[in-house]
């Protein structure tokens, strides 16, 4: 039996960092797309510590449009924390997260809402053509392949943070206590009924991308470590292989030494170069292993401090610190 169509308010959450030139056009296009859906809506802007006039533009939009709400964070807490802040303060029966540079096409919103109304709990999007090229594009593909292999998640290439989440899914995500957020993995991990949509990545409306190469690497590391202990197992396997090779080499060296002392005329392996190479190799492996363990310990340390994911400085509904998961939990 087919379930009845969902009704209710849809919230759109935008993390904003120095996007003052894009916000007016973003508001216009998103509003036009939402009018076509026939559902009630709210627009939740999250000013992520912008240093330009983004907050002033958001306040002007709020003064003109009663559907606009905002929160302003005390500093830039990062893209994932900005998304989490928007989800925490959104009040809709479904929440759509999207970037504020118009590379996520607002024209896809009606289709996302339609799939939600027909029963999908999550509507995620994948890029039809990736905008990274060359070495960076190869690294992005490697990241999606790696995290899917080591974590058991089903993250297809080109997934983005442009997605619709039903209120039940949002509440589930808000109750998850991780300090380091990787929402793409978390959304896949929680399950529920999910549907996918493809889209073509548009050029930025104005300005330059804020997502640097350093941010991309950090994002990839967070994704792998947040959902897998496989790097630790790789280090264990590497240690076992090296230990086995070392024992075999020691046996060979001892055998040759005994035969040499017995007068067999066999030459012993060169000592100085072999020792130096072995020490350098083992030292490098040990440092890598310590580094991997250190990354996990560092995340445990961050988690145990219990600091909020974000802090709200100002907003149309100020809830203070990033603890909305308790307030919104059913």
Buried (B, 14 or more C-beta within 10 A) or exposed (E): EEEEEBEBBBBBBBBBBBBBBBBEEBBEBBBEBBEEBEBBBBBBBBBBBBEBBBBEBBBBBBEEEEBBBBBBBEEBBBBBBBBBBBBBBBEBBBBBBBBBBBBBBBEBBBBBBEBBBEBBBBBBBBBEEBBBEEEEEEBBBEBBEBBBEBBEBEBEEBBBBBBBBBBBBBBBBBEEEBBBBBBBBBBBBBEBEBBBBEBEBBEBBEEEEBEEEEEBEEBBBBBBBBBBEBBBEBBEEEBEEBEEEEEEEEEEBEEBEEEEEEEEEEEEEEEEEEEEEEEEEEEEBEEBBEEBEEBEEEBEEEEEEEEBBBBBBEBBEEBEEBBBBEEBEE
